[in-house]
Amino acid sequence: MLGRKDAVLEELPAILDSSAANLKILASKLVKQTEKLDIRNSLMKKQYEMTEKQAAELEKHLINTDLSAADLNIAAAKLDKQTEELDKWKSALKIQYEKLGLRAANLKKQVTELAKQTEEVENHYEEMGLRAPNLKKNIVELEKQTEHVENRKSELKKQYENLASHASELKKQAAVLKEQAEQLEIQNSLSKIRNKHRERKNEMLEKQTVEQEQTEEWAAESKKSGESSPNQSNVGFLMG
């Protein structure tokens, strides 16, 4: 019976080493995942900055009215599309962070369990008066890796949340600018209609003025002609 226990004790370090090796692989994968998220964070930041710049340019054009309403509306539509893409990117990143959080929590749990098992094995060796193999070195290394993943995850999550918050505000701003551009287009369309009506009215007034002048000229000529006719009749009578 004692021999069997000794055999089990001899196997336990190898089992613990194997578990530690598997956890190291998991920790390494999580480190790589944090690096990928860091890259995606940077790309999202660039996308956000580009969209923010376009929003600022659109706002400037709305103030200075450098562009036509149609051009502004096109620019606003592009900005709206970019903010939608940014929103999709934000949602995808959120899912990745949640997955990273679950995996990091799982790693931490497994490392804690391995540390507990290691301590139990060392206690068994101590009770039997045997020298326990150096098993804690794996635990120390894993705890450092786990802490690194946790810290990096927290940093990235904070960066993401700040960026996501700014992106949400930018989306609202883009929606307002798009609405303003559309309103400007409507105002310009109404202004064009009013100008056309004004032009038609002016044309009609001008036509009426010309017709009135022509009528007055005709009346004046008729009056002049009427006044000269009796004189011609009197001259003819005297000559007869």
C-alpha positions as protocol buffer text, in pm:
chain_id: "A"
residue {
  index: 1
  type: MET
  ca { x: 0 y: 0 z: 0 }
}
residue {
  index: 2
  type: LEU
  ca { x: 282 y: 234 z: 93 }
}
residue {
  index: 3
  type: GLY
  ca { x: 459 y: 151 z: -230 }
}
residue {
  index: 4
  type: ARG
  ca { x: 151 y: 250 z: -425 }
}
residue {
  index: 5
  type: LYS
  ca { x: 138 y: 586 z: -244 }
}
residue {
  index: 6
  type: ASP
  ca { x: 504 y: 641 z: -321 }
}
residue {
  index: 7
  type: ALA
  ca { x: 437 y: 565 z: -688 }
}
residue {
  index: 8
  type: VAL
  ca { x: 148 y: 812 z: -691 }
}
residue {
  index: 9
  type: LEU
  ca { x: 366 y: 1076 z: -527 }
}
residue {
  index: 10
  type: GLU
  ca { x: 633 y: 1016 z: -787 }
}
residue {
  index: 11
  type: GLU
  ca { x: 377 y: 1064 z: -1064 }
}
residue {
  index: 12
  type: LEU
  ca { x: 221 y: 1379 z: -918 }
}
residue {
  index: 13
  type: PRO
  ca { x: 511 y: 1615 z: -1000 }
}
residue {
  index: 14
  type: ALA
  ca { x: 500 y: 1504 z: -1364 }
}
residue {
  index: 15
  type: ILE
  ca { x: 123 y: 1554 z: -1371 }
}
residue {
  index: 16
  type: LEU
  ca { x: 157 y: 1899 z: -1216 }
}
residue {
  index: 17
  type: ASP
  ca { x: 435 y: 1987 z: -1460 }
}
residue {
  index: 18
  type: SER
  ca { x: 211 y: 1881 z: -1748 }
}
residue {
  index: 19
  type: SER
  ca { x: -75 y: 2094 z: -1612 }
}
residue {
  index: 20
  type: ALA
  ca { x: 160 y: 2387 z: -1572 }
}
residue {
  index: 21
  type: ALA
  ca { x: 284 y: 2344 z: -1929 }
}
residue {
  index: 22
  type: ASN
  ca { x: -74 y: 2346 z: -2061 }
}
residue {
  index: 23
  type: LEU
  ca { x: -152 y: 2659 z: -1860 }
}
residue {
  index: 24
  type: LYS
  ca { x: 161 y: 2826 z: -1997 }
}
residue {
  index: 25
  type: ILE
  ca { x: 33 y: 2757 z: -2349 }
}
residue {
  index: 26
  type: LEU
  ca { x: -305 y: 2906 z: -2255 }
}
residue {
  index: 27
  type: ALA
  ca { x: -135 y: 3209 z: -2100 }
}
residue {
  index: 28
  type: SER
  ca { x: 78 y: 3254 z: -2412 }
}
residue {
  index: 29
  type: LYS
  ca { x: -235 y: 3244 z: -2630 }
}
residue {
  index: 30
  type: LEU
  ca { x: -401 y: 3507 z: -2410 }
}
residue {
  index: 31
  type: VAL
  ca { x: -94 y: 3731 z: -2436 }
}
residue {
  index: 32
  type: LYS
  ca { x: -115 y: 3704 z: -2816 }
}
residue {
  index: 33
  type: GLN
  ca { x: -486 y: 3781 z: -2799 }
}
residue {
  index: 34
  type: THR
  ca { x: -417 y: 4098 z: -2600 }
}
residue {
  index: 35
  type: GLU
  ca { x: -161 y: 4198 z: -2865 }
}
residue {
  index: 36
  type: LYS
  ca { x: -422 y: 4148 z: -3140 }
}
residue {
  index: 37
  type: LEU
  ca { x: -673 y: 4354 z: -2944 }
}
residue {
  index: 38
  type: ASP
  ca { x: -410 y: 4624 z: -2902 }
}
residue {
  index: 39
  type: ILE
  ca { x: -369 y: 4635 z: -3282 }
}
residue {
  index: 40
  type: ARG
  ca { x: -746 y: 4647 z: -3333 }
}
residue {
  index: 41
  type: ASN
  ca { x: -770 y: 4922 z: -3074 }
}
residue {
  index: 42
  type: SER
  ca { x: -514 y: 5123 z: -3270 }
}
residue {
  index: 43
  type: LEU
  ca { x: -700 y: 5066 z: -3597 }
}
residue {
  index: 44
  type: MET
  ca { x: -1027 y: 5169 z: -3437 }
}
residue {
  index: 45
  type: LYS
  ca { x: -857 y: 5481 z: -3302 }
}
residue {
  index: 46
  type: LYS
  ca { x: -734 y: 5571 z: -3653 }
}
residue {
  index: 47
  type: GLN
  ca { x: -1083 y: 5510 z: -3794 }
}
residue {
  index: 48
  type: TYR
  ca { x: -1230 y: 5729 z: -3520 }
}
residue {
  index: 49
  type: GLU
  ca { x: -977 y: 6009 z: -3581 }
}
residue {
  index: 50
  type: MET
  ca { x: -1048 y: 6002 z: -3956 }
}
residue {
  index: 51
  type: THR
  ca { x: -1424 y: 6017 z: -3896 }
}
residue {
  index: 52
  type: GLU
  ca { x: -1380 y: 6294 z: -3639 }
}
residue {
  index: 53
  type: LYS
  ca { x: -1174 y: 6494 z: -3890 }
}
residue {
  index: 54
  type: GLN
  ca { x: -1442 y: 6455 z: -4156 }
}
residue {
  index: 55
  type: ALA
  ca { x: -1709 y: 6564 z: -3906 }
}
residue {
  index: 56
  type: ALA
  ca { x: -1505 y: 6877 z: -3826 }
}
residue {
  index: 57
  type: GLU
  ca { x: -1467 y: 6957 z: -4197 }
}
residue {
  index: 58
  type: LEU
  ca { x: -1840 y: 6911 z: -4255 }
}
residue {
  index: 59
  type: GLU
  ca { x: -1918 y: 7138 z: -3960 }
}
residue {
  index: 60
  type: LYS
  ca { x: -1680 y: 7400 z: -4100 }
}
residue {
  index: 61
  type: HIS
  ca { x: -1850 y: 7386 z: -4440 }
}
residue {
  index: 62
  type: LEU
  ca { x: -2190 y: 7418 z: -4275 }
}
residue {
  index: 63
  type: ILE
  ca { x: -2073 y: 7736 z: -4102 }
}
residue {
  index: 64
  type: ASN
  ca { x: -1894 y: 7886 z: -4401 }
}
residue {
  index: 65
  type: THR
  ca { x: -2135 y: 7743 z: -4660 }
}
residue {
  index: 66
  type: ASP
  ca { x: -1841 y: 7678 z: -4891 }
}
residue {
  index: 67
  type: LEU
  ca { x: -2016 y: 7379 z: -5044 }
}
residue {
  index: 68
  type: SER
  ca { x: -2353 y: 7345 z: -5210 }
}
residue {
  index: 69
  type: ALA
  ca { x: -2632 y: 7181 z: -5011 }
}
residue {
  index: 70
  type: ALA
  ca { x: -2612 y: 6874 z: -5237 }
}
residue {
  index: 71
  type: ASP
  ca { x: -2237 y: 6838 z: -5174 }
}
residue {
  index: 72
  type: LEU
  ca { x: -2292 y: 6881 z: -4801 }
}
residue {
  index: 73
  type: ASN
  ca { x: -2560 y: 6615 z: -4805 }
}
residue {
  index: 74
  type: ILE
  ca { x: -2326 y: 6372 z: -4986 }
}
residue {
  index: 75
  type: ALA
  ca { x: -2049 y: 6444 z: -4733 }
}
residue {
  index: 76
  type: ALA
  ca { x: -2296 y: 6396 z: -4446 }
}
residue {
  index: 77
  type: ALA
  ca { x: -2410 y: 6062 z: -4591 }
}
residue {
  index: 78
  type: LYS
  ca { x: -2046 y: 5943 z: -4613 }
}
residue {
  index: 79
  type: LEU
  ca { x: -1989 y: 6053 z: -4254 }
}
residue {
  index: 80
  type: ASP
  ca { x: -2302 y: 5869 z: -4144 }
}
residue {
  index: 81
  type: LYS
  ca { x: -2179 y: 5550 z: -4316 }
}
residue {
  index: 82
  type: GLN
  ca { x: -1837 y: 5579 z: -4150 }
}
residue {
  index: 83
  type: THR
  ca { x: -1993 y: 5619 z: -3806 }
}
residue {
  index: 84
  type: GLU
  ca { x: -2205 y: 5308 z: -3870 }
}
residue {
  index: 85
  type: GLU
  ca { x: -1889 y: 5114 z: -3962 }
}
residue {
  index: 86
  type: LEU
  ca { x: -1723 y: 5247 z: -3647 }
}
residue {
  index: 87
  type: ASP
  ca { x: -2021 y: 5129 z: -3444 }
}
residue {
  index: 88
  type: LYS
  ca { x: -1996 y: 4777 z: -3596 }
}
residue {
  index: 89
  type: TRP
  ca { x: -1623 y: 4771 z: -3523 }
}
residue {
  index: 90
  type: LYS
  ca { x: -1694 y: 4876 z: -3166 }
}
residue {
  index: 91
  type: SER
  ca { x: -1948 y: 4593 z: -3121 }
}
residue {
  index: 92
  type: ALA
  ca { x: -1706 y: 4335 z: -3264 }
}
residue {
  index: 93
  type: LEU
  ca { x: -1428 y: 4454 z: -3032 }
}
residue {
  index: 94
  type: LYS
  ca { x: -1663 y: 4435 z: -2734 }
}
residue {
  index: 95
  type: ILE
  ca { x: -1726 y: 4066 z: -2807 }
}
residue {
  index: 96
  type: GLN
  ca { x: -1349 y: 4005 z: -2829 }
}
residue {
  index: 97
  type: TYR
  ca { x: -1292 y: 4175 z: -2492 }
}
residue {
  index: 98
  type: GLU
  ca { x: -1566 y: 3969 z: -2330 }
}
residue {
  index: 99
  type: LYS
  ca { x: -1407 y: 3649 z: -2463 }
}
residue {
  index: 100
  type: LEU
  ca { x: -1065 y: 3761 z: -2339 }
}
residue {
  index: 101
  type: GLY
  ca { x: -1214 y: 3837 z: -1999 }
}
residue {
  index: 102
  type: LEU
  ca { x: -1369 y: 3489 z: -1972 }
}
residue {
  index: 103
  type: ARG
  ca { x: -1046 y: 3316 z: -2082 }
}
residue {
  index: 104
  type: ALA
  ca { x: -836 y: 3525 z: -1844 }
}
residue {
  index: 105
  type: ALA
  ca { x: -1073 y: 3440 z: -1557 }
}
residue {
  index: 106
  type: ASN
  ca { x: -1051 y: 3072 z: -1652 }
}
residue {
  index: 107
  type: LEU
  ca { x: -671 y: 3088 z: -1659 }
}
residue {
  index: 108
  type: LYS
  ca { x: -663 y: 3254 z: -1319 }
}
residue {
  index: 109
  type: LYS
  ca { x: -895 y: 2988 z: -1177 }
}
residue {
  index: 110
  type: GLN
  ca { x: -683 y: 2704 z: -1317 }
}
residue {
  index: 111
  type: VAL
  ca { x: -359 y: 2859 z: -1189 }
}
residue {
  index: 112
  type: THR
  ca { x: -515 y: 2895 z: -843 }
}
residue {
  index: 113
  type: GLU
  ca { x: -624 y: 2531 z: -854 }
}
residue {
  index: 114
  type: LEU
  ca { x: -277 y: 2420 z: -967 }
}
residue {
  index: 115
  type: ALA
  ca { x: -119 y: 2620 z: -684 }
}
residue {
  index: 116
  type: LYS
  ca { x: -350 y: 2448 z: -437 }
}
residue {
  index: 117
  type: GLN
  ca { x: -265 y: 2103 z: -576 }
}
residue {
  index: 118
  type: THR
  ca { x: 107 y: 2184 z: -566 }
}
residue {
  index: 119
  type: GLU
  ca { x: 82 y: 2288 z: -203 }
}
residue {
  index: 120
  type: GLU
  ca { x: -101 y: 1965 z: -117 }
}
residue {
  index: 121
  type: VAL
  ca { x: 168 y: 1755 z: -288 }
}
residue {
  index: 122
  type: GLU
  ca { x: 444 y: 1941 z: -103 }
}
residue {
  index: 123
  type: ASN
  ca { x: 260 y: 1884 z: 226 }
}
residue {
  index: 124
  type: HIS
  ca { x: 237 y: 1511 z: 150 }
}
residue {
  index: 125
  type: TYR
  ca { x: 612 y: 1498 z: 84 }
}
residue {
  index: 126
  type: GLU
  ca { x: 678 y: 1688 z: 405 }
}
residue {
  index: 127
  type: GLU
  ca { x: 452 y: 1456 z: 611 }
}
residue {
  index: 128
  type: MET
  ca { x: 640 y: 1155 z: 476 }
}
residue {
  index: 129
  type: GLY
  ca { x: 972 y: 1315 z: 553 }
}
residue {
  index: 130
  type: LEU
  ca { x: 1063 y: 1338 z: 187 }
}
residue {
  index: 131
  type: ARG
  ca { x: 1214 y: 1629 z: 1 }
}
residue {
  index: 132
  type: ALA
  ca { x: 957 y: 1776 z: -235 }
}
residue {
  index: 133
  type: PRO
  ca { x: 1065 y: 1865 z: -588 }
}
residue {
  index: 134
  type: ASN
  ca { x: 1071 y: 2234 z: -680 }
}
residue {
  index: 135
  type: LEU
  ca { x: 714 y: 2268 z: -808 }
}
residue {
  index: 136
  type: LYS
  ca { x: 649 y: 2629 z: -709 }
}
residue {
  index: 137
  type: LYS
  ca { x: 869 y: 2769 z: -982 }
}
residue {
  index: 138
  type: ASN
  ca { x: 597 y: 2685 z: -1234 }
}
residue {
  index: 139
  type: ILE
  ca { x: 333 y: 2850 z: -1018 }
}
residue {
  index: 140
  type: VAL
  ca { x: 536 y: 3170 z: -975 }
}
residue {
  index: 141
  type: GLU
  ca { x: 590 y: 3194 z: -1350 }
}
residue {
  index: 142
  type: LEU
  ca { x: 223 y: 3126 z: -1425 }
}
residue {
  index: 143
  type: GLU
  ca { x: 106 y: 3378 z: -1167 }
}
residue {
  index: 144
  type: LYS
  ca { x: 328 y: 3642 z: -1332 }
}
residue {
  index: 145
  type: GLN
  ca { x: 185 y: 3559 z: -1674 }
}
residue {
  index: 146
  type: THR
  ca { x: -169 y: 3567 z: -1537 }
}
residue {
  index: 147
  type: GLU
  ca { x: -106 y: 3902 z: -1372 }
}
residue {
  index: 148
  type: HIS
  ca { x: 40 y: 4037 z: -1698 }
}
residue {
  index: 149
  type: VAL
  ca { x: -270 y: 3923 z: -1891 }
}
residue {
  index: 150
  type: GLU
  ca { x: -501 y: 4073 z: -1627 }
}
residue {
  index: 151
  type: ASN
  ca { x: -318 y: 4408 z: -1626 }
}
residue {
  index: 152
  type: ARG
  ca { x: -296 y: 4428 z: -2005 }
}
residue {
  index: 153
  type: LYS
  ca { x: -662 y: 4331 z: -2037 }
}
residue {
  index: 154
  type: SER
  ca { x: -761 y: 4608 z: -1793 }
}
residue {
  index: 155
  type: GLU
  ca { x: -552 y: 4867 z: -1980 }
}
residue {
  index: 156
  type: LEU
  ca { x: -692 y: 4768 z: -2318 }
}
residue {
  index: 157
  type: LYS
  ca { x: -1047 y: 4758 z: -2185 }
}
residue {
  index: 158
  type: LYS
  ca { x: -1009 y: 5109 z: -2043 }
}
residue {
  index: 159
  type: GLN
  ca { x: -869 y: 5238 z: -2373 }
}
residue {
  index: 160
  type: TYR
  ca { x: -1150 y: 5067 z: -2563 }
}
residue {
  index: 161
  type: GLU
  ca { x: -1421 y: 5204 z: -2333 }
}
residue {
  index: 162
  type: ASN
  ca { x: -1287 y: 5560 z: -2370 }
}
residue {
  index: 163
  type: LEU
  ca { x: -1268 y: 5521 z: -2746 }
}
residue {
  index: 164
  type: ALA
  ca { x: -1612 y: 5360 z: -2762 }
}
residue {
  index: 165
  type: SER
  ca { x: -1757 y: 5647 z: -2558 }
}
residue {
  index: 166
  type: HIS
  ca { x: -1600 y: 5905 z: -2793 }
}
residue {
  index: 167
  type: ALA
  ca { x: -1722 y: 5707 z: -3095 }
}
residue {
  index: 168
  type: SER
  ca { x: -2078 y: 5709 z: -2959 }
}
residue {
  index: 169
  type: GLU
  ca { x: -2062 y: 6087 z: -2910 }
}
residue {
  index: 170
  type: LEU
  ca { x: -1920 y: 6125 z: -3259 }
}
residue {
  index: 171
  type: LYS
  ca { x: -2207 y: 5918 z: -3398 }
}
residue {
  index: 172
  type: LYS
  ca { x: -2456 y: 6156 z: -3236 }
}
residue {
  index: 173
  type: GLN
  ca { x: -2263 y: 6457 z: -3370 }
}
residue {
  index: 174
  type: ALA
  ca { x: -2255 y: 6305 z: -3719 }
}
residue {
  index: 175
  type: ALA
  ca { x: -2632 y: 6248 z: -3705 }
}
residue {
  index: 176
  type: VAL
  ca { x: -2686 y: 6614 z: -3609 }
}
residue {
  index: 177
  type: LEU
  ca { x: -2456 y: 6735 z: -3889 }
}
residue {
  index: 178
  type: LYS
  ca { x: -2632 y: 6510 z: -4139 }
}
residue {
  index: 179
  type: GLU
  ca { x: -2967 y: 6652 z: -4033 }
}
residue {
  index: 180
  type: GLN
  ca { x: -2832 y: 7009 z: -4060 }
}
residue {
  index: 181
  type: ALA
  ca { x: -2699 y: 6937 z: -4409 }
}
residue {
  index: 182
  type: GLU
  ca { x: -3036 y: 6797 z: -4513 }
}
residue {
  index: 183
  type: GLN
  ca { x: -3214 y: 7101 z: -4365 }
}
residue {
  index: 184
  type: LEU
  ca { x: -2977 y: 7328 z: -4554 }
}
residue {
  index: 185
  type: GLU
  ca { x: -3057 y: 7142 z: -4874 }
}
residue {
  index: 186
  type: ILE
  ca { x: -3429 y: 7188 z: -4807 }
}
residue {
  index: 187
  type: GLN
  ca { x: -3379 y: 7559 z: -4733 }
}
residue {
  index: 188
  type: ASN
  ca { x: -3179 y: 7603 z: -5052 }
}
residue {
  index: 189
  type: SER
  ca { x: -3447 y: 7422 z: -5252 }
}
residue {
  index: 190
  type: LEU
  ca { x: -3716 y: 7646 z: -5103 }
}
residue {
  index: 191
  type: SER
  ca { x: -3498 y: 7948 z: -5170 }
}
residue {
  index: 192
  type: LYS
  ca { x: -3463 y: 7843 z: -5536 }
}
residue {
  index: 193
  type: ILE
  ca { x: -3841 y: 7803 z: -5563 }
}
residue {
  index: 194
  type: ARG
  ca { x: -3896 y: 8148 z: -5409 }
}
residue {
  index: 195
  type: ASN
  ca { x: -3639 y: 8299 z: -5644 }
}
residue {
  index: 196
  type: LYS
  ca { x: -3815 y: 8144 z: -5944 }
}
residue {
  index: 197
  type: HIS
  ca { x: -4148 y: 8282 z: -5826 }
}
residue {
  index: 198
  type: ARG
  ca { x: -3986 y: 8621 z: -5775 }
}
residue {
  index: 199
  type: GLU
  ca { x: -3832 y: 8609 z: -6124 }
}
residue {
  index: 200
  type: ARG
  ca { x: -4167 y: 8516 z: -6278 }
}
residue {
  index: 201
  type: LYS
  ca { x: -4337 y: 8793 z: -6087 }
}
residue {
  index: 202
  type: ASN
  ca { x: -4074 y: 9043 z: -6203 }
}
residue {
  index: 203
  type: GLU
  ca { x: -4113 y: 8920 z: -6560 }
}
residue {
  index: 204
  type: MET
  ca { x: -4491 y: 8966 z: -6538 }
}
residue {
  index: 205
  type: LEU
  ca { x: -4451 y: 9313 z: -6388 }
}
residue {
  index: 206
  type: GLU
  ca { x: -4201 y: 9404 z: -6657 }
}
residue {
  index: 207
  type: LYS
  ca { x: -4437 y: 9275 z: -6925 }
}
residue {
  index: 208
  type: GLN
  ca { x: -4727 y: 9470 z: -6773 }
}
residue {
  index: 209
  type: THR
  ca { x: -4512 y: 9783 z: -6761 }
}
residue {
  index: 210
  type: VAL
  ca { x: -4417 y: 9743 z: -7127 }
}
residue {
  index: 211
  type: GLU
  ca { x: -4780 y: 9683 z: -7222 }
}
residue {
  index: 212
  type: GLN
  ca { x: -4890 y: 9983 z: -7020 }
}
residue {
  index: 213
  type: GLU
  ca { x: -4626 y: 10202 z: -7184 }
}
residue {
  index: 214
  type: GLN
  ca { x: -4734 y: 10078 z: -7526 }
}
residue {
  index: 215
  type: THR
  ca { x: -5098 y: 10149 z: -7440 }
}
residue {
  index: 216
  type: GLU
  ca { x: -5011 y: 10497 z: -7321 }
}
residue {
  index: 217
  type: GLU
  ca { x: -4810 y: 10563 z: -7638 }
}
residue {
  index: 218
  type: TRP
  ca { x: -5099 y: 10438 z: -7854 }
}
residue {
  index: 219
  type: ALA
  ca { x: -5344 y: 10654 z: -7660 }
}
residue {
  index: 220
  type: ALA
  ca { x: -5120 y: 10957 z: -7698 }
}
residue {
  index: 221
  type: GLU
  ca { x: -5084 y: 10899 z: -8070 }
}
residue {
  index: 222
  type: SER
  ca { x: -5459 y: 10850 z: -8107 }
}
residue {
  index: 223
  type: LYS
  ca { x: -5527 y: 11171 z: -7921 }
}
residue {
  index: 224
  type: LYS
  ca { x: -5277 y: 11360 z: -8131 }
}
residue {
  index: 225
  type: SER
  ca { x: -5427 y: 11218 z: -8448 }
}
residue {
  index: 226
  type: GLY
  ca { x: -5776 y: 11312 z: -8333 }
}
residue {
  index: 227
  type: GLU
  ca { x: -5677 y: 11669 z: -8262 }
}
residue {
  index: 228
  type: SER
  ca { x: -5523 y: 11720 z: -8610 }
}
residue {
  index: 229
  type: SER
  ca { x: -5827 y: 11584 z: -8803 }
}
residue {
  index: 230
  type: PRO
  ca { x: -6074 y: 11881 z: -8741 }
}
residue {
  index: 231
  type: ASN
  ca { x: -5816 y: 12136 z: -8859 }
}
residue {
  index: 232
  type: GLN
  ca { x: -5780 y: 11952 z: -9188 }
}
residue {
  index: 233
  type: SER
  ca { x: -6162 y: 11961 z: -9235 }
}
residue {
  index: 234
  type: ASN
  ca { x: -6178 y: 12339 z: -9179 }
}
residue {
  index: 235
  type: VAL
  ca { x: -5907 y: 12407 z: -9434 }
}
residue {
  index: 236
  type: GLY
  ca { x: -6096 y: 12206 z: -9694 }
}
residue {
  index: 237
  type: PHE
  ca { x: -6418 y: 12397 z: -9625 }
}
residue {
  index: 238
  type: LEU
  ca { x: -6253 y: 12739 z: -9670 }
}
residue {
  index: 239
  type: MET
  ca { x: -6089 y: 12637 z: -9993 }
}
residue {
  index: 240
  type: GLY
  ca { x: -6426 y: 12526 z: -10128 }
}
